Every structure is written in C-alpha cells, then in structure tokens.
C-alpha cells in the first residue's frame, strides 16, 4: 500500500463508462400537508 494515491489512474478514468442511476429516497420525510391529512384521517 502506498501513502500517496496514483494520480495517473485518476486522470485516465473515463466517466462516460459509469451507469446513470436514479436517486430515490427510501425514507422520505413527511411534508406539513401530509401530516395534516394523516391527522384528519385518524379523527
């Protein structure tokens, strides 16, 4: 193992070979409107 990274490998890395991915929240936070709807539905 080396202490310094090999910059030559980074320079020849091709970003175009990376796959595009879609970000998706697994645990999204509830908005104020969603909380109000939930409270109205429970009562």
The first five atom37 places (N, CA, C, CB, O) and aatype in JSON, in Angstrom:
{
  "aatype": [20, 20, 20, 20, 20, 20, 20, 20, 20, 20, 20, 20, 20, 20, 20, 20, 20, 20, 20, 20, 20, 20, 20, 20, 20, 20, 20, 20, 20, 20, 20, 20, 20, 20, 20, 20, 20, 20, 20, 20, 20, 20, 20],
  "atom_mask": [
    [1, 1, 1, 1, 1],
    [1, 1, 1, 1, 1],
    [1, 1, 1, 1, 1],
    [1, 1, 1, 1, 1],
    [1, 1, 1, 1, 1],
    [1, 1, 1, 1, 1],
    [1, 1, 1, 1, 1],
    [1, 1, 1, 1, 1],
    [1, 1, 1, 1, 1],
    [1, 1, 1, 1, 1],
    [1, 1, 1, 1, 1],
    [1, 1, 1, 1, 1],
    [1, 1, 1, 1, 1],
    [1, 1, 1, 1, 1],
    [1, 1, 1, 1, 1],
    [1, 1, 1, 1, 1],
    [1, 1, 1, 1, 1],
    [1, 1, 1, 1, 1],
    [1, 1, 1, 1, 1],
    [1, 1, 1, 1, 1],
    [1, 1, 1, 1, 1],
    [1, 1, 1, 1, 1],
    [1, 1, 1, 1, 1],
    [1, 1, 1, 1, 1],
    [1, 1, 1, 1, 1],
    [1, 1, 1, 1, 1],
    [1, 1, 1, 1, 1],
    [1, 1, 1, 1, 1],
    [1, 1, 1, 1, 1],
    [1, 1, 1, 1, 1],
    [1, 1, 1, 1, 1],
    [1, 1, 1, 1, 1],
    [1, 1, 1, 1, 1],
    [1, 1, 1, 1, 1],
    [1, 1, 1, 1, 1],
    [1, 1, 1, 1, 1],
    [1, 1, 1, 1, 1],
    [1, 1, 1, 1, 1],
    [1, 1, 1, 1, 1],
    [1, 1, 1, 1, 1],
    [1, 1, 1, 1, 1],
    [1, 1, 1, 1, 1],
    [1, 1, 1, 1, 1]
  ],
  "atom_positions": [
    [[0.84, -1.19, 0.0], [0.0, 0.0, 0.0], [0.88, 1.24, 0.0], [-0.95, 0.0, 1.22], [1.93, 1.29, 0.64]],
    [[0.42, 2.23, -0.74], [1.17, 3.47, -0.83], [0.46, 4.56, -0.04], [1.34, 3.89, -2.3], [-0.76, 4.53, 0.13]],
    [[1.25, 5.51, 0.43], [0.67, 6.63, 1.17], [0.02, 7.64, 0.23], [1.74, 7.31, 2.01], [-0.97, 8.28, 0.58]],
    [[0.59, 7.78, -0.98], [0.07, 8.77, -1.94], [-0.73, 8.05, -3.02], [1.24, 9.58, -2.57], [-0.31, 7.02, -3.53]],
    [[-1.9, 8.62, -3.38], [-2.69, 7.99, -4.45], [-2.02, 8.15, -5.8], [-4.1, 8.59, -4.5], [-1.28, 9.11, -6.03]],
    [[-2.27, 7.21, -6.7], [-1.71, 7.25, -8.05], [-2.6, 8.13, -8.92], [-1.58, 5.81, -8.65], [-3.67, 7.7, -9.35]],
    [[-2.18, 9.35, -9.18], [-2.99, 10.31, -9.93], [-3.11, 9.93, -11.4], [-2.41, 11.7, -9.81], [-4.05, 10.37, -12.07]],
    [[-2.2, 9.15, -11.92], [-2.27, 8.73, -13.32], [-3.53, 7.89, -13.56], [-1.0, 7.92, -13.71], [-4.17, 8.02, -14.6]],
    [[-3.87, 7.04, -12.61], [-5.09, 6.23, -12.74], [-6.33, 7.11, -12.75], [-5.17, 5.2, -11.6], [-7.27, 6.85, -13.49]],
    [[-6.33, 8.14, -11.93], [-7.48, 9.05, -11.86], [-7.62, 9.82, -13.17], [-7.33, 10.02, -10.67], [-8.73, 10.01, -13.66]],
    [[-6.5, 10.27, -13.72], [-6.53, 11.07, -14.94], [-7.04, 10.27, -16.14], [-5.16, 11.62, -15.24], [-7.68, 10.84, -17.03]],
    [[-6.76, 8.97, -16.2], [-7.22, 8.19, -17.35], [-8.56, 7.5, -17.11], [-6.18, 7.15, -17.7], [-9.02, 6.72, -17.95]],
    [[-9.21, 7.78, -15.98], [-10.52, 7.22, -15.68], [-11.57, 7.85, -16.6], [-10.9, 7.46, -14.2], [-11.6, 9.07, -16.77]],
    [[-12.41, 7.03, -17.2], [-13.42, 7.5, -18.14], [-14.78, 7.57, -17.45], [-13.49, 6.58, -19.39], [-15.37, 6.53, -17.14]],
    [[-15.28, 8.78, -17.2], [-16.57, 8.96, -16.54], [-17.73, 8.48, -17.4], [-16.77, 10.43, -16.18], [-18.79, 8.13, -16.88]],
    [[-17.54, 8.44, -18.71], [-18.62, 8.05, -19.61], [-18.98, 6.57, -19.47], [-18.23, 8.34, -21.04], [-20.06, 6.16, -19.89]],
    [[-18.11, 5.78, -18.89], [-18.39, 4.35, -18.7], [-19.29, 4.1, -17.49], [-17.08, 3.58, -18.55], [-19.78, 2.99, -17.3]],
    [[-19.49, 5.12, -16.67], [-20.34, 4.96, -15.49], [-21.81, 4.89, -15.9], [-20.12, 6.12, -14.49], [-22.22, 5.55, -16.86]],
    [[-22.58, 4.09, -15.19], [-24.01, 3.99, -15.47], [-24.76, 5.13, -14.79], [-24.56, 2.62, -15.0], [-24.39, 5.55, -13.69]],
    [[-25.81, 5.62, -15.45], [-26.67, 6.63, -14.86], [-27.6, 5.94, -13.87], [-27.49, 7.41, -15.95], [-28.15, 4.88, -14.18]],
    [[-27.78, 6.51, -12.7], [-28.69, 5.95, -11.72], [-29.69, 7.0, -11.28], [-27.92, 5.39, -10.5], [-29.4, 8.2, -11.31]],
    [[-30.85, 6.56, -10.87], [-31.88, 7.45, -10.36], [-31.82, 7.42, -8.84], [-33.29, 7.04, -10.88], [-31.83, 6.36, -8.22]],
    [[-31.78, 8.6, -8.26], [-31.78, 8.69, -6.8], [-33.21, 8.54, -6.3], [-31.16, 10.05, -6.31], [-34.13, 9.13, -6.86]],
    [[-33.39, 7.73, -5.26], [-34.71, 7.54, -4.69], [-34.56, 7.44, -3.18], [-35.4, 6.26, -5.28], [-33.8, 6.63, -2.67]],
    [[-35.31, 8.29, -2.47], [-35.24, 8.26, -1.02], [-36.01, 7.04, -0.52], [-35.82, 9.56, -0.4], [-37.14, 6.79, -0.94]],
    [[-35.39, 6.3, 0.37], [-36.05, 5.13, 0.92], [-36.97, 5.51, 2.07], [-35.01, 4.11, 1.39], [-37.97, 4.83, 2.32]],
    [[-36.64, 6.58, 2.78], [-37.42, 7.0, 3.93], [-37.66, 8.51, 3.83], [-36.71, 6.63, 5.26], [-37.05, 9.28, 4.58]],
    [[-38.54, 8.94, 2.92], [-38.75, 10.38, 2.75], [-39.45, 10.98, 3.96], [-39.56, 10.66, 1.48], [-40.25, 10.32, 4.63]],
    [[-39.15, 12.24, 4.23], [-39.78, 12.94, 5.34], [-41.18, 13.39, 4.91], [-38.93, 14.15, 5.8], [-41.4, 13.73, 3.75]],
    [[-42.1, 13.39, 5.85], [-43.46, 13.81, 5.56], [-43.53, 15.33, 5.49], [-44.44, 13.27, 6.62], [-42.91, 16.02, 6.3]],
    [[-44.28, 15.84, 4.53], [-44.48, 17.28, 4.44], [-45.56, 17.69, 5.43], [-44.85, 17.71, 2.98], [-46.27, 16.85, 5.98]],
    [[-45.68, 18.99, 5.65], [-46.69, 19.51, 6.58], [-48.09, 19.1, 6.13], [-46.58, 21.04, 6.69], [-48.92, 18.74, 6.95]],
    [[-48.34, 19.17, 4.83], [-49.65, 18.82, 4.29], [-49.96, 17.34, 4.52], [-49.72, 19.14, 2.8], [-51.09, 16.98, 4.86]],
    [[-48.97, 16.49, 4.34], [-49.18, 15.05, 4.53], [-49.5, 14.74, 5.99], [-47.93, 14.26, 4.09], [-50.33, 13.88, 6.27]],
    [[-48.84, 15.43, 6.91], [-49.1, 15.22, 8.34], [-50.52, 15.65, 8.68], [-48.08, 16.01, 9.2], [-51.22, 14.95, 9.42]],
    [[-50.95, 16.8, 8.13], [-52.31, 17.28, 8.4], [-53.35, 16.31, 7.84], [-52.52, 18.68, 7.79], [-54.35, 16.05, 8.49]],
    [[-53.13, 15.77, 6.65], [-54.06, 14.82, 6.06], [-54.14, 13.55, 6.9], [-53.63, 14.47, 4.63], [-55.22, 12.99, 7.08]],
    [[-53.01, 13.12, 7.43], [-52.98, 11.92, 8.25], [-53.76, 12.13, 9.54], [-51.53, 11.52, 8.56], [-54.49, 11.24, 9.98]],
    [[-53.61, 13.32, 10.15], [-54.31, 13.62, 11.4], [-55.81, 13.72, 11.16], [-53.78, 14.93, 12.0], [-56.6, 13.27, 12.0]],
    [[-56.23, 14.29, 10.04], [-57.65, 14.4, 9.71], [-58.24, 13.01, 9.47], [-57.87, 15.31, 8.46], [-59.37, 12.74, 9.87]],
    [[-57.5, 12.15, 8.84], [-57.96, 10.8, 8.55], [-58.12, 9.95, 9.79], [-57.02, 10.13, 7.61], [-58.97, 9.06, 9.83]],
    [[-57.32, 10.21, 10.82], [-57.39, 9.42, 12.05], [-58.56, 9.83, 12.93], [-56.1, 9.56, 12.83], [-59.09, 9.0, 13.68]],
    [[-58.99, 11.09, 12.85], [-60.06, 11.55, 13.75], [-61.44, 11.34, 13.18], [-59.88, 13.0, 14.06], [-62.43, 11.68, 13.82]]
  ]
}
